């Protein structure tokens, strides 16, 4: 479920971010896109927005699926539901995603994702104030 919702959210985020891009790419012939006819500009712009949106959707979906699956496995193994699960799942997810960039990137990914996921989980566990 987290992977599917991450895919949808990532697609919407990617669509929004690609529509805000201010770069003026060159056509395959090397000319500015702005010098092409309007119909061709729209076709290329929508194609670019679609590819960036799909790329972002895949990344968000992958992160959501990995994190939620890891957290669920840790919670089942530990038989507890606490902030430690979020920290461990965040560390494994962040470190695993940054693994190919080297040990320093994996350590920073582990620490950063663990802090972020623990902070979000702590916020979500706060009691409601009426």
Secondary structure, 3 states (H helix, E strand, C coil): CHHHHHHHHHHHHHHHHHHCCCCCCECCCCCEHHHCCHHHHHHHHHHHHHHHHHHHHHHHHHHHHHHHHHHHHHHHHHCCCCHHHHHHHHHHHHHHHCHHHCHHHHHHHHHHHHHHHHHHHHHHCCCCCC
